[in-house]
Amino acid sequence: MNRTGGMVGLLGVLMTFSGGARAQSFDCTKATTPTEHAISDSHTLSNLDMKMATL
């Protein structure tokens, strides 16, 4: 793996586990339903939630 590929991979891992990289359409600190908690806990669901919010 070249240096650029390694840096891109590292950035992806850091963004996956970083709370700041998530962008859901609501404030996760106020999540009350199981659905809101699932979205807050999942990078994939968080991204899909933001896409749905912009449709």
N, C-alpha and C positions, 0 to 999 in steps of 0.2 A: 504494500500500500504506500502511495506517495504521501508526502507531507501534507499537501492540501486535502487529500481524501481523509487523512487521519484527523485533521482539524475540523472538517465538516462533520465527521462522525462524532467527535467529541462534543461539538456544539449541539448536535441533535440529541445526544444523551443528556446533556445539561438542561436543555430546554424541556425535555420530557419530564425530568424530575424537579424542575424549578417551578414553584408556585406562581412566580411572576410571569411565566411564559403562557399561562393559561388565560383564555379570554372568553368567558361565558357571558351570557346576556343578563345575568343577575349577580347580586352580591352573595358569594358563597358563605360569608360569615353569617348571613341571615337565612341560609337554607334550612327548611323544616321538613320537607317531604322526602321520602326515599328516592324519588326521581331527581330532585335537586341535589341530594347528597351524591348520587351516582354520577351525575354530570360533573360535579365539583371534584370528584375523586378520579375521573378518567380524562386523560389528555385528549383522546379520540372523541369522546362524547362532548367535551368542552368545545372543541373545534367545530363539530357538527352543529352544536347549539348556536354558536355565533353565526354560522352560515345560514341557519334557519331564521335567525333574528333579522338578517339583512335582506330576506326575500321580499 
